[in-house]
Amino acid sequence: MEIDYRLAFDMAPVGLALSRQRTMVDCNQALCDMFGASREQLIGQSFQILYPSADEYERTGARITPILGRSGTYADDRIMKRVDGRFKGETFWCHVTGRALDPRDPHAVGIWSFEDLSARRPVRAELTPREREVAAFVMDGLTSKEIGKLLGISPRTVEIYRARLMRKYQAHSTPDLVHRLLAG
């Protein structure tokens, strides 16, 4: 039996996007549904429209470039933003995985998958872009030193953001914060 790869791409249970230089050149219906947009609204657009802010888009791109260059793949959980529809502008947790077709030029051509985590991890507190980044790394179990190195900030600055997160989520410890972040 012949496999129809286009049909498999279109019917995948997760959002998929093909990219060139961080611009979507194709996507499936699951991605459109997740972000509340049509293919016409997404094809030809920068991935920036899926981020809560342009700054987060730029920092994420800078952070993942060396990792894609080394291994050819990258994955993380991050907060994304719905583009249109009845939930336009809503932020949600999303698991993003990508593969560069040529690790020597990580953003030249890639394939990305997006899994909406909002059913099990709602966003309940209003967070700044940097707080969202720190929260994602805290949930991955990284230390302040590791987070600081990845974000290009001091471990002490990471501790300040962690303290803000703990206040916003009324957490009493880092494990409690992780639990509350996972619960929303």
C-alpha positions in Angstrom: 0.0 0.0 0.0 1.3 3.4 -1.0 1.6 6.0 1.7 0.3 9.5 0.9 2.7 11.7 2.8 0.7 14.9 2.0 -2.4 13.3 3.5 -0.3 12.2 6.6 1.0 15.8 7.0 -2.5 17.2 6.7 -4.1 14.7 9.1 -1.4 14.6 11.7 -2.8 14.9 15.3 -0.4 17.7 16.1 0.2 21.1 14.4 2.9 20.9 11.8 4.7 23.6 9.9 7.5 23.7 7.3 9.7 26.7 7.5 12.3 28.7 5.6 14.2 31.3 7.5 11.6 31.2 10.3 8.8 31.8 7.9 5.9 29.3 7.5 5.9 27.9 4.0 3.3 25.2 4.7 1.2 24.0 7.7 -1.5 21.5 8.5 -5.1 22.0 9.7 -4.2 21.0 13.2 -1.8 24.0 13.4 -4.5 26.3 12.0 -7.1 25.1 14.5 -4.7 25.4 17.4 -3.9 29.1 16.6 -7.4 30.0 15.4 -6.2 30.9 11.9 -6.6 29.8 8.3 -3.8 28.5 6.2 -3.9 31.8 4.2 -3.3 33.7 7.4 -0.3 31.6 8.3 1.5 30.7 5.1 4.2 33.2 4.2 4.1 34.7 7.8 7.0 34.7 10.2 6.6 32.5 13.3 6.6 35.8 15.2 2.8 36.0 14.9 2.5 32.9 17.1 4.5 34.5 20.0 3.1 36.7 22.7 5.7 39.4 21.9 8.3 40.2 19.2 11.0 40.2 21.9 10.2 36.5 22.9 10.3 35.5 19.2 13.8 37.1 18.8 15.2 35.7 22.1 13.9 32.2 21.4 15.4 32.3 17.9 18.8 33.3 19.3 18.6 30.7 22.0 17.7 27.8 19.8 20.1 28.5 16.9 23.2 27.1 18.5 21.3 24.0 19.7 19.8 23.4 16.3 23.3 23.9 14.9 24.8 21.2 17.2 22.1 18.5 17.2 19.7 19.5 14.4 16.8 19.3 16.8 15.2 21.4 19.5 12.2 21.0 21.8 10.7 23.0 24.7 7.5 24.0 26.3 6.7 27.7 25.9 3.8 30.1 26.0 2.4 30.9 22.5 -0.5 33.2 21.4 -3.6 32.4 19.4 -3.7 34.4 16.2 -7.4 34.8 15.4 -10.9 33.4 16.1 -12.9 33.6 19.2 -9.7 33.1 21.4 -7.6 35.7 19.5 -4.8 36.9 21.7 -5.2 34.2 24.3 -1.9 32.7 25.5 -1.4 29.0 26.0 1.3 26.5 26.9 2.6 24.7 23.8 5.2 21.9 23.4 7.3 22.8 20.3 9.7 20.5 18.6 11.8 21.3 15.5 14.3 19.8 13.2 16.7 21.7 11.0 17.2 20.0 7.6 20.8 21.4 7.6 22.3 22.0 11.0 25.0 24.2 9.5 22.2 26.7 8.6 19.6 25.9 11.4 16.9 28.3 10.2 17.3 27.7 6.4 14.7 24.9 6.2 12.9 23.1 9.1 9.9 21.1 10.2 8.2 22.1 13.4 5.5 20.4 15.5 3.2 22.1 18.0 1.2 20.4 20.7 -1.4 22.5 22.6 -0.9 21.8 26.4 -3.7 24.1 27.5 -6.0 21.2 28.6 -3.5 20.1 31.2 -1.6 23.3 31.8 -3.7 26.4 31.6 -2.1 29.9 31.8 -3.7 31.5 34.9 -1.3 34.3 36.0 -0.4 37.3 33.8 3.3 36.9 33.2 5.9 39.1 31.5 7.9 37.7 28.6 10.9 37.1 30.7 8.8 35.5 33.4 7.4 33.1 30.8 10.9 32.1 29.7 12.1 31.6 33.3 8.9 29.6 34.1 9.5 27.2 31.2 13.0 26.5 32.3 12.0 26.1 36.0 9.5 23.5 34.9 12.3 21.7 33.0 14.2 21.5 36.4 17.0 23.9 35.4 19.0 25.7 38.1 19.2 29.5 38.2 22.8 29.3 36.9 21.7 27.1 34.0 18.8 29.4 33.2 20.9 32.5 33.4 23.4 31.0 31.0 20.7 30.1 28.5 19.0 33.5 28.7 22.2 35.5 28.9 21.4 37.0 32.3 22.9 36.6 35.8 21.8 33.8 38.1 20.8 36.5 40.6 18.5 38.1 38.0 16.9 34.6 37.4 16.3 34.4 41.2 14.5 37.7 41.0 12.2 36.4 38.3 11.7 33.1 40.2 10.7 35.1 43.3 8.2 37.1 41.2 6.7 33.9 39.9 6.5 32.5 43.4 4.6 35.6 44.5 2.2 35.5 41.5 1.5 31.8 42.0 1.6 32.0 45.8 4.2 29.2 45.9 6.3 28.4 49.0 9.2 26.6 47.3 10.5 25.8 43.8 8.8 22.4 43.7 5.5 24.0 44.8 6.0 26.6 42.0 6.5 23.9 39.4 3.4 22.1 40.7 1.4 25.4 40.5 2.8 26.2 37.0 1.8 22.8 35.8 -1.7 23.2 37.3 -2.0 26.6 35.7 
